[in-house]
Amino acid sequence: MEYRGFGYAVARSISPTRWRWSVEHDSNKKVGLADSREEAIFRAQRFIDQLVRATTGPARLRNI
């Protein structure tokens, strides 16, 4: 999946009730767990928003 130009993945975890999300950026990878698919997508997108703010500032978020 893609959000703001960053690719991310959401998949069911080993546990049947948990979802795993991951974001890769410049050979770094962030992985997390969530209780639902929707929450996993939300968390991945929030992490991407943090990356964008850290690298370009909040102005880029308004222009996308």
N, CA, C and O atoms as a Maestro MAE file, in Angstrom:
{
 s_m_m2io_version
 :::
 2.0.0
}

f_m_ct {
 s_m_title
 :::
 protein
 m_atom[256] {
  # First column is atom index #
  i_m_mmod_type
  r_m_x_coord
  r_m_y_coord
  r_m_z_coord
  i_m_residue_number
  s_m_chain_name
  s_m_pdb_residue_name
  s_m_pdb_atom_name
  i_m_atomic_number
  :::
  1 25 0.849 -1.159 0.000 1 A "MET " " N  " 7
  2 3 0.000 0.000 0.000 1 A "MET " " CA " 6
  3 2 0.903 1.234 0.000 1 A "MET " " C  " 6
  4 15 2.089 1.143 0.319 1 A "MET " " O  " 8
  5 25 0.341 2.371 -0.355 2 A "GLU " " N  " 7
  6 3 1.131 3.586 -0.405 2 A "GLU " " CA " 6
  7 2 0.377 4.733 0.255 2 A "GLU " " C  " 6
  8 15 -0.844 4.840 0.133 2 A "GLU " " O  " 8
  9 25 1.117 5.589 0.956 3 A "TYR " " N  " 7
  10 3 0.562 6.757 1.631 3 A "TYR " " CA " 6
  11 2 1.607 7.856 1.597 3 A "TYR " " C  " 6
  12 15 2.729 7.659 2.064 3 A "TYR " " O  " 8
  13 25 1.252 9.016 1.047 4 A "ARG " " N  " 7
  14 3 2.152 10.170 0.950 4 A "ARG " " CA " 6
  15 2 3.496 9.834 0.309 4 A "ARG " " C  " 6
  16 15 4.529 10.394 0.674 4 A "ARG " " O  " 8
  17 25 3.465 8.917 -0.643 5 A "GLY " " N  " 7
  18 3 4.677 8.555 -1.350 5 A "GLY " " CA " 6
  19 2 5.534 7.495 -0.673 5 A "GLY " " C  " 6
  20 15 6.591 7.133 -1.190 5 A "GLY " " O  " 8
  21 25 5.095 6.996 0.470 6 A "PHE " " N  " 7
  22 3 5.815 5.955 1.201 6 A "PHE " " CA " 6
  23 2 5.036 4.645 1.089 6 A "PHE " " C  " 6
  24 15 3.807 4.632 1.157 6 A "PHE " " O  " 8
  25 25 5.758 3.567 0.920 7 A "GLY " " N  " 7
  26 3 5.122 2.263 0.895 7 A "GLY " " CA " 6
  27 2 5.015 1.691 2.298 7 A "GLY " " C  " 6
  28 15 5.902 1.890 3.128 7 A "GLY " " O  " 8
  29 25 3.922 0.977 2.558 8 A "TYR " " N  " 7
  30 3 3.772 0.303 3.837 8 A "TYR " " CA " 6
  31 2 2.980 -0.971 3.636 8 A "TYR " " C  " 6
  32 15 2.292 -1.138 2.629 8 A "TYR " " O  " 8
  33 25 3.084 -1.870 4.607 9 A "ALA " " N  " 7
  34 3 2.404 -3.153 4.510 9 A "ALA " " CA " 6
  35 2 1.628 -3.418 5.790 9 A "ALA " " C  " 6
  36 15 2.041 -3.027 6.881 9 A "ALA " " O  " 8
  37 25 0.495 -4.091 5.632 10 A "VAL " " N  " 7
  38 3 -0.317 -4.523 6.763 10 A "VAL " " CA " 6
  39 2 -0.667 -5.979 6.527 10 A "VAL " " C  " 6
  40 15 -1.162 -6.338 5.459 10 A "VAL " " O  " 8
  41 25 -0.412 -6.821 7.522 11 A "ALA " " N  " 7
  42 3 -0.692 -8.249 7.383 11 A "ALA " " CA " 6
  43 2 -1.109 -8.817 8.726 11 A "ALA " " C  " 6
  44 15 -0.771 -8.271 9.776 11 A "ALA " " O  " 8
  45 25 -1.839 -9.905 8.685 12 A "ARG " " N  " 7
  46 3 -2.238 -10.567 9.920 12 A "ARG " " CA " 6
  47 2 -0.997 -11.140 10.583 12 A "ARG " " C  " 6
  48 15 -0.132 -11.717 9.923 12 A "ARG " " O  " 8
  49 25 -0.922 -10.975 11.885 13 A "SER " " N  " 7
  50 3 0.215 -11.460 12.653 13 A "SER " " CA " 6
  51 2 0.062 -12.957 12.931 13 A "SER " " C  " 6
  52 15 -0.915 -13.577 12.511 13 A "SER " " O  " 8
  53 25 1.025 -13.523 13.636 14 A "ILE " " N  " 7
  54 3 0.939 -14.934 14.019 14 A "ILE " " CA " 6
  55 2 -0.296 -15.166 14.881 14 A "ILE " " C  " 6
  56 15 -0.984 -16.176 14.739 14 A "ILE " " O  " 8
  57 25 -0.565 -14.234 15.761 15 A "SER " " N  " 7
  58 3 -1.767 -14.317 16.594 15 A "SER " " CA " 6
  59 2 -2.981 -14.006 15.726 15 A "SER " " C  " 6
  60 15 -2.940 -13.054 14.946 15 A "SER " " O  " 8
  61 25 -4.047 -14.771 15.837 16 A "PRO " " N  " 7
  62 3 -5.211 -14.541 14.963 16 A "PRO " " CA " 6
  63 2 -5.953 -13.229 15.232 16 A "PRO " " C  " 6
  64 15 -6.774 -12.809 14.417 16 A "PRO " " O  " 8
  65 25 -5.676 -12.583 16.355 17 A "THR " " N  " 7
  66 3 -6.384 -11.340 16.672 17 A "THR " " CA " 6
  67 2 -5.513 -10.100 16.534 17 A "THR " " C  " 6
  68 15 -5.960 -9.007 16.880 17 A "THR " " O  " 8
  69 25 -4.288 -10.229 16.043 18 A "ARG " " N  " 7
  70 3 -3.371 -9.103 15.930 18 A "ARG " " CA " 6
  71 2 -2.991 -8.861 14.465 18 A "ARG " " C  " 6
  72 15 -2.934 -9.794 13.664 18 A "ARG " " O  " 8
  73 25 -2.739 -7.616 14.141 19 A "TRP " " N  " 7
  74 3 -2.304 -7.221 12.808 19 A "TRP " " CA " 6
  75 2 -0.953 -6.554 12.911 19 A "TRP " " C  " 6
  76 15 -0.700 -5.798 13.848 19 A "TRP " " O  " 8
  77 25 -0.083 -6.826 11.956 20 A "ARG " " N  " 7
  78 3 1.278 -6.302 11.921 20 A "ARG " " CA " 6
  79 2 1.362 -5.261 10.818 20 A "ARG " " C  " 6
  80 15 0.861 -5.486 9.716 20 A "ARG " " O  " 8
  81 25 1.986 -4.129 11.098 21 A "TRP " " N  " 7
  82 3 2.222 -3.109 10.072 21 A "TRP " " CA " 6
  83 2 3.713 -2.831 9.994 21 A "TRP " " C  " 6
  84 15 4.436 -2.990 10.978 21 A "TRP " " O  " 8
  85 25 4.170 -2.413 8.814 22 A "SER " " N  " 7
  86 3 5.581 -2.081 8.645 22 A "SER " " CA " 6
  87 2 5.733 -0.969 7.618 22 A "SER " " C  " 6
  88 15 4.984 -0.884 6.645 22 A "SER " " O  " 8
  89 25 6.726 -0.120 7.864 23 A "VAL " " N  " 7
  90 3 7.063 0.976 6.961 23 A "VAL " " CA " 6
  91 2 8.569 0.932 6.747 23 A "VAL " " C  " 6
  92 15 9.329 0.846 7.712 23 A "VAL " " O  " 8
  93 25 9.009 0.991 5.486 24 A "GLU " " N  " 7
  94 3 10.433 1.034 5.179 24 A "GLU " " CA " 6
  95 2 10.776 2.406 4.625 24 A "GLU " " C  " 6
  96 15 10.068 2.938 3.770 24 A "GLU " " O  " 8
  97 25 11.887 2.980 5.128 25 A "HIS " " N  " 7
  98 3 12.331 4.295 4.672 25 A "HIS " " CA " 6
  99 2 13.848 4.352 4.776 25 A "HIS " " C  " 6
  100 15 14.400 4.191 5.865 25 A "HIS " " O  " 8
  101 25 14.522 4.579 3.667 26 A "ASP " " N  " 7
  102 3 15.989 4.694 3.632 26 A "ASP " " CA " 6
  103 2 16.675 3.546 4.368 26 A "ASP " " C  " 6
  104 15 17.502 3.778 5.249 26 A "ASP " " O  " 8
  105 25 16.343 2.348 4.018 27 A "SER " " N  " 7
  106 3 16.890 1.110 4.587 27 A "SER " " CA " 6
  107 2 16.585 0.928 6.072 27 A "SER " " C  " 6
  108 15 17.136 0.024 6.701 27 A "SER " " O  " 8
  109 25 15.731 1.757 6.640 28 A "ASN " " N  " 7
  110 3 15.252 1.569 8.007 28 A "ASN " " CA " 6
  111 2 13.842 1.013 7.944 28 A "ASN " " C  " 6
  112 15 13.069 1.359 7.050 28 A "ASN " " O  " 8
  113 25 13.511 0.158 8.888 29 A "LYS " " N  " 7
  114 3 12.191 -0.447 8.895 29 A "LYS " " CA " 6
  115 2 11.575 -0.304 10.279 29 A "LYS " " C  " 6
  116 15 12.219 -0.608 11.283 29 A "LYS " " O  " 8
  117 25 10.336 0.156 10.335 30 A "LYS " " N  " 7
  118 3 9.585 0.277 11.580 30 A "LYS " " CA " 6
  119 2 8.434 -0.705 11.509 30 A "LYS " " C  " 6
  120 15 7.707 -0.750 10.517 30 A "LYS " " O  " 8
  121 25 8.269 -1.490 12.558 31 A "VAL " " N  " 7
  122 3 7.231 -2.510 12.606 31 A "VAL " " CA " 6
  123 2 6.429 -2.331 13.884 31 A "VAL " " C  " 6
  124 15 6.983 -1.986 14.928 31 A "VAL " " O  " 8
  125 25 5.133 -2.564 13.805 32 A "GLY " " N  " 7
  126 3 4.286 -2.476 14.984 32 A "GLY " " CA " 6
  127 2 3.136 -3.451 14.904 32 A "GLY " " C  " 6
  128 15 2.902 -4.073 13.868 32 A "GLY " " O  " 8
  129 25 2.416 -3.582 16.011 33 A "LEU " " N  " 7
  130 3 1.249 -4.458 16.089 33 A "LEU " " CA " 6
  131 2 0.022 -3.646 16.462 33 A "LEU " " C  " 6
  132 15 0.119 -2.620 17.135 33 A "LEU " " O  " 8
  133 25 -1.131 -4.117 16.016 34 A "ALA " " N  " 7
  134 3 -2.398 -3.464 16.329 34 A "ALA " " CA " 6
  135 2 -3.477 -4.531 16.505 34 A "ALA " " C  " 6
  136 15 -3.304 -5.681 16.101 34 A "ALA " " O  " 8
  137 25 -4.583 -4.133 17.109 35 A "ASP " " N  " 7
  138 3 -5.673 -5.070 17.375 35 A "ASP " " CA " 6
  139 2 -6.600 -5.294 16.189 35 A "ASP " " C  " 6
  140 15 -7.321 -6.291 16.149 35 A "ASP " " O  " 8
  141 25 -6.593 -4.378 15.222 36 A "SER " " N  " 7
  142 3 -7.451 -4.541 14.048 36 A "SER " " CA " 6
  143 2 -6.705 -4.065 12.810 36 A "SER " " C  " 6
  144 15 -5.701 -3.360 12.911 36 A "SER " " O  " 8
  145 25 -7.199 -4.454 11.649 37 A "ARG " " N  " 7
  146 3 -6.575 -4.035 10.391 37 A "ARG " " CA " 6
  147 2 -6.643 -2.515 10.244 37 A "ARG " " C  " 6
  148 15 -5.676 -1.882 9.822 37 A "ARG " " O  " 8
  149 25 -7.787 -1.939 10.592 38 A "GLU " " N  " 7
  150 3 -7.961 -0.497 10.474 38 A "GLU " " CA " 6
  151 2 -6.983 0.257 11.374 38 A "GLU " " C  " 6
  152 15 -6.419 1.275 10.976 38 A "GLU " " O  " 8
  153 25 -6.789 -0.252 12.587 39 A "GLU " " N  " 7
  154 3 -5.846 0.376 13.504 39 A "GLU " " CA " 6
  155 2 -4.407 0.248 12.988 39 A "GLU " " C  " 6
  156 15 -3.611 1.174 13.145 39 A "GLU " " O  " 8
  157 25 -4.077 -0.877 12.384 40 A "ALA " " N  " 7
  158 3 -2.743 -1.067 11.818 40 A "ALA " " CA " 6
  159 2 -2.489 -0.070 10.691 40 A "ALA " " C  " 6
  160 15 -1.410 0.517 10.614 40 A "ALA " " O  " 8
  161 25 -3.467 0.121 9.828 41 A "ILE " " N  " 7
  162 3 -3.351 1.104 8.750 41 A "ILE " " CA " 6
  163 2 -3.178 2.504 9.338 41 A "ILE " " C  " 6
  164 15 -2.322 3.267 8.890 41 A "ILE " " O  " 8
  165 25 -3.985 2.839 10.334 42 A "PHE " " N  " 7
  166 3 -3.907 4.146 10.987 42 A "PHE " " CA " 6
  167 2 -2.523 4.380 11.579 42 A "PHE " " C  " 6
  168 15 -1.939 5.448 11.394 42 A "PHE " " O  " 8
  169 25 -1.995 3.382 12.294 43 A "ARG " " N  " 7
  170 3 -0.677 3.528 12.928 43 A "ARG " " CA " 6
  171 2 0.442 3.672 11.898 43 A "ARG " " C  " 6
  172 15 1.362 4.466 12.092 43 A "ARG " " O  " 8
  173 25 0.370 2.922 10.821 44 A "ALA " " N  " 7
  174 3 1.380 3.044 9.770 44 A "ALA " " CA " 6
  175 2 1.332 4.432 9.145 44 A "ALA " " C  " 6
  176 15 2.374 5.043 8.906 44 A "ALA " " O  " 8
  177 25 0.145 4.927 8.884 45 A "GLN " " N  " 7
  178 3 0.008 6.251 8.280 45 A "GLN " " CA " 6
  179 2 0.460 7.343 9.236 45 A "GLN " " C  " 6
  180 15 1.057 8.324 8.793 45 A "GLN " " O  " 8
  181 25 0.196 7.210 10.530 46 A "ARG " " N  " 7
  182 3 0.662 8.200 11.503 46 A "ARG " " CA " 6
  183 2 2.188 8.199 11.589 46 A "ARG " " C  " 6
  184 15 2.804 9.254 11.737 46 A "ARG " " O  " 8
  185 25 2.795 7.019 11.495 47 A "PHE " " N  " 7
  186 3 4.248 6.950 11.499 47 A "PHE " " CA " 6
  187 2 4.818 7.651 10.269 47 A "PHE " " C  " 6
  188 15 5.816 8.364 10.368 47 A "PHE " " O  " 8
  189 25 4.189 7.451 9.112 48 A "ILE " " N  " 7
  190 3 4.628 8.125 7.882 48 A "ILE " " CA " 6
  191 2 4.485 9.635 8.042 48 A "ILE " " C  " 6
  192 15 5.370 10.378 7.618 48 A "ILE " " O  " 8
  193 25 3.395 10.104 8.642 49 A "ASP " " N  " 7
  194 3 3.232 11.540 8.890 49 A "ASP " " CA " 6
  195 2 4.378 12.074 9.750 49 A "ASP " " C  " 6
  196 15 4.878 13.171 9.502 49 A "ASP " " O  " 8
  197 25 4.798 11.304 10.759 50 A "GLN " " N  " 7
  198 3 5.918 11.715 11.609 50 A "GLN " " CA " 6
  199 2 7.217 11.790 10.804 50 A "GLN " " C  " 6
  200 15 8.016 12.706 10.994 50 A "GLN " " O  " 8
  201 25 7.425 10.825 9.906 51 A "LEU " " N  " 7
  202 3 8.608 10.863 9.042 51 A "LEU " " CA " 6
  203 2 8.610 12.114 8.177 51 A "LEU " " C  " 6
  204 15 9.636 12.780 8.041 51 A "LEU " " O  " 8
  205 25 7.470 12.430 7.601 52 A "VAL " " N  " 7
  206 3 7.366 13.601 6.723 52 A "VAL " " CA " 6
  207 2 7.663 14.864 7.520 52 A "VAL " " C  " 6
  208 15 8.422 15.717 7.059 52 A "VAL " " O  " 8
  209 25 7.077 14.998 8.709 53 A "ARG " " N  " 7
  210 3 7.330 16.175 9.544 53 A "ARG " " CA " 6
  211 2 8.807 16.285 9.911 53 A "ARG " " C  " 6
  212 15 9.371 17.379 9.895 53 A "ARG " " O  " 8
  213 25 9.428 15.170 10.238 54 A "ALA " " N  " 7
  214 3 10.828 15.181 10.656 54 A "ALA " " CA " 6
  215 2 11.768 15.553 9.515 54 A "ALA " " C  " 6
  216 15 12.816 16.157 9.745 54 A "ALA " " O  " 8
  217 25 11.403 15.197 8.292 55 A "THR " " N  " 7
  218 3 12.306 15.439 7.171 55 A "THR " " CA " 6
  219 2 12.019 16.734 6.425 55 A "THR " " C  " 6
  220 15 12.947 17.355 5.906 55 A "THR " " O  " 8
  221 25 10.769 17.154 6.358 56 A "THR " " N  " 7
  222 3 10.458 18.337 5.547 56 A "THR " " CA " 6
  223 2 9.666 19.396 6.288 56 A "THR " " C  " 6
  224 15 9.491 20.493 5.757 56 A "THR " " O  " 8
  225 25 9.188 19.124 7.470 57 A "GLY " " N  " 7
  226 3 8.393 20.082 8.208 57 A "GLY " " CA " 6
  227 2 6.917 19.918 7.929 57 A "GLY " " C  " 6
  228 15 6.540 19.208 6.996 57 A "GLY " " O  " 8
  229 25 6.073 20.560 8.717 58 A "PRO " " N  " 7
  230 3 4.614 20.391 8.589 58 A "PRO " " CA " 6
  231 2 4.017 20.979 7.325 58 A "PRO " " C  " 6
  232 15 2.898 20.615 6.963 58 A "PRO " " O  " 8
  233 25 4.714 21.873 6.640 59 A "ALA " " N  " 7
  234 3 4.160 22.483 5.429 59 A "ALA " " CA " 6
  235 2 3.895 21.429 4.350 59 A "ALA " " C  " 6
  236 15 2.940 21.570 3.585 59 A "ALA " " O  " 8
  237 25 4.711 20.382 4.271 60 A "ARG " " N  " 7
  238 3 4.523 19.363 3.240 60 A "ARG " " CA " 6
  239 2 3.205 18.617 3.455 60 A "ARG " " C  " 6
  240 15 2.568 18.221 2.479 60 A "ARG " " O  " 8
  241 25 2.784 18.418 4.685 61 A "LEU " " N  " 7
  242 3 1.537 17.714 4.950 61 A "LEU " " CA " 6
  243 2 0.339 18.456 4.363 61 A "LEU " " C  " 6
  244 15 -0.602 17.825 3.882 61 A "LEU " " O  " 8
  245 25 0.365 19.765 4.397 62 A "ARG " " N  " 7
  246 3 -0.748 20.551 3.850 62 A "ARG " " CA " 6
  247 2 -0.794 20.500 2.332 62 A "ARG " " C  " 6
  248 15 -1.863 20.642 1.739 62 A "ARG " " O  " 8
  249 25 0.354 20.298 1.698 63 A "ASN " " N  " 7
  250 3 0.429 20.345 0.235 63 A "ASN " " CA " 6
  251 2 0.175 19.004 -0.435 63 A "ASN " " C  " 6
  252 15 0.119 18.936 -1.663 63 A "ASN " " O  " 8
  253 25 0.021 17.950 0.331 64 A "ILE " " N  " 7
  254 3 -0.186 16.628 -0.277 64 A "ILE " " CA " 6
  255 2 -1.664 16.345 -0.371 64 A "ILE " " C  " 6
  256 15 -2.060 15.284 -0.854 64 A "ILE " " O  " 8
  :::
 }
 m_bond[255] {
  # First column is bond index #
  i_m_from
  i_m_to
  i_m_order
  :::
  1 1 2 1
  2 2 3 1
  3 3 4 2
  4 3 5 1
  5 5 6 1
  6 6 7 1
  7 7 8 2
  8 7 9 1
  9 9 10 1
  10 10 11 1
  11 11 12 2
  12 11 13 1
  13 13 14 1
  14 14 15 1
  15 15 16 2
  16 15 17 1
  17 17 18 1
  18 18 19 1
  19 19 20 2
  20 19 21 1
  21 21 22 1
  22 22 23 1
  23 23 24 2
  24 23 25 1
  25 25 26 1
  26 26 27 1
  27 27 28 2
  28 27 29 1
  29 29 30 1
  30 30 31 1
  31 31 32 2
  32 31 33 1
  33 33 34 1
  34 34 35 1
  35 35 36 2
  36 35 37 1
  37 37 38 1
  38 38 39 1
  39 39 40 2
  40 39 41 1
  41 41 42 1
  42 42 43 1
  43 43 44 2
  44 43 45 1
  45 45 46 1
  46 46 47 1
  47 47 48 2
  48 47 49 1
  49 49 50 1
  50 50 51 1
  51 51 52 2
  52 51 53 1
  53 53 54 1
  54 54 55 1
  55 55 56 2
  56 55 57 1
  57 57 58 1
  58 58 59 1
  59 59 60 2
  60 59 61 1
  61 61 62 1
  62 62 63 1
  63 63 64 2
  64 63 65 1
  65 65 66 1
  66 66 67 1
  67 67 68 2
  68 67 69 1
  69 69 70 1
  70 70 71 1
  71 71 72 2
  72 71 73 1
  73 73 74 1
  74 74 75 1
  75 75 76 2
  76 75 77 1
  77 77 78 1
  78 78 79 1
  79 79 80 2
  80 79 81 1
  81 81 82 1
  82 82 83 1
  83 83 84 2
  84 83 85 1
  85 85 86 1
  86 86 87 1
  87 87 88 2
  88 87 89 1
  89 89 90 1
  90 90 91 1
  91 91 92 2
  92 91 93 1
  93 93 94 1
  94 94 95 1
  95 95 96 2
  96 95 97 1
  97 97 98 1
  98 98 99 1
  99 99 100 2
  100 99 101 1
  101 101 102 1
  102 102 103 1
  103 103 104 2
  104 103 105 1
  105 105 106 1
  106 106 107 1
  107 107 108 2
  108 107 109 1
  109 109 110 1
  110 110 111 1
  111 111 112 2
  112 111 113 1
  113 113 114 1
  114 114 115 1
  115 115 116 2
  116 115 117 1
  117 117 118 1
  118 118 119 1
  119 119 120 2
  120 119 121 1
  121 121 122 1
  122 122 123 1
  123 123 124 2
  124 123 125 1
  125 125 126 1
  126 126 127 1
  127 127 128 2
  128 127 129 1
  129 129 130 1
  130 130 131 1
  131 131 132 2
  132 131 133 1
  133 133 134 1
  134 134 135 1
  135 135 136 2
  136 135 137 1
  137 137 138 1
  138 138 139 1
  139 139 140 2
  140 139 141 1
  141 141 142 1
  142 142 143 1
  143 143 144 2
  144 143 145 1
  145 145 146 1
  146 146 147 1
  147 147 148 2
  148 147 149 1
  149 149 150 1
  150 150 151 1
  151 151 152 2
  152 151 153 1
  153 153 154 1
  154 154 155 1
  155 155 156 2
  156 155 157 1
  157 157 158 1
  158 158 159 1
  159 159 160 2
  160 159 161 1
  161 161 162 1
  162 162 163 1
  163 163 164 2
  164 163 165 1
  165 165 166 1
  166 166 167 1
  167 167 168 2
  168 167 169 1
  169 169 170 1
  170 170 171 1
  171 171 172 2
  172 171 173 1
  173 173 174 1
  174 174 175 1
  175 175 176 2
  176 175 177 1
  177 177 178 1
  178 178 179 1
  179 179 180 2
  180 179 181 1
  181 181 182 1
  182 182 183 1
  183 183 184 2
  184 183 185 1
  185 185 186 1
  186 186 187 1
  187 187 188 2
  188 187 189 1
  189 189 190 1
  190 190 191 1
  191 191 192 2
  192 191 193 1
  193 193 194 1
  194 194 195 1
  195 195 196 2
  196 195 197 1
  197 197 198 1
  198 198 199 1
  199 199 200 2
  200 199 201 1
  201 201 202 1
  202 202 203 1
  203 203 204 2
  204 203 205 1
  205 205 206 1
  206 206 207 1
  207 207 208 2
  208 207 209 1
  209 209 210 1
  210 210 211 1
  211 211 212 2
  212 211 213 1
  213 213 214 1
  214 214 215 1
  215 215 216 2
  216 215 217 1
  217 217 218 1
  218 218 219 1
  219 219 220 2
  220 219 221 1
  221 221 222 1
  222 222 223 1
  223 223 224 2
  224 223 225 1
  225 225 226 1
  226 226 227 1
  227 227 228 2
  228 227 229 1
  229 229 230 1
  230 230 231 1
  231 231 232 2
  232 231 233 1
  233 233 234 1
  234 234 235 1
  235 235 236 2
  236 235 237 1
  237 237 238 1
  238 238 239 1
  239 239 240 2
  240 239 241 1
  241 241 242 1
  242 242 243 1
  243 243 244 2
  244 243 245 1
  245 245 246 1
  246 246 247 1
  247 247 248 2
  248 247 249 1
  249 249 250 1
  250 250 251 1
  251 251 252 2
  252 251 253 1
  253 253 254 1
  254 254 255 1
  255 255 256 2
  :::
 }
}
